[in-house]
């Protein structure tokens, strides 16, 4: 009775090309085999399967016929010299190696082992070589098809296709002024009307919108309306024409003795005006009006 065993070592290594392309689903398997205590010379016939730790689930096999850790139907002929052999698992150019190794074998499973069957003749009989050989970290490099992290500066603007990064992909506040190089965004890069006042935070352009309460209007000193107000930029006298009429809005509750005392802009751009309604004394009421960003 022949005794077949692998001695010395069994090496599994990933064949990885340059980082610019995805690695192929191929593992380089090397080993040394002896028959009846002697290094084997000639053609050996192998069957290969990648299985789970218990050996009861097949993740991949050389001819895609193995299930439940069972022996595949077809064998791969491998030349052996003085006991040494090497074969590319998953290389579909090799006869009876019908499929590449999917990266999901390693990305989806914590434990993966190589199971081998060997025979000196193509028709067999085949002997299961035990134990199964667990694949260590090298094989998991197949997971490089999807990078889990990118080093700072790893992705440059020249790597991004036009339109690859849209506003929908950016969280609010993700891009700050400090993140932009001087002149990184030019007027020629922005379509007309693509950025509106509603898209800009207060102070984003360096021109802060501030409410200004003007003098009493209508009715005279003893019978004023609530004071009109305007939104104006830091540049004195430059009214925001999108607010009210010509940059100004007027409001009144219809009673006599209306006074405005203070205005403020809310974070959403709406404007609050605080004042008093009615004659002074016990008949006066405290009033707060809120204007929309267009002055209504």
PyMOL commands that set and color helices and strands:
alter all, ss='L'
color gray80, all
select helices_A, chain A and resi 104-107+137-145+157-159+167-169+177-179+187-189+197-199
alter helices_A, ss='H'
color red, helices_A
select strands_A, chain A and resi 4-14+27-35+38-39+42-51+58-61+76-80+84-89+113-119+127-134+210-213+226-232+248-251+259-265+271-277+285-291
alter strands_A, ss='S'
color yellow, strands_A
deselect
rebuild
show_as cartoon
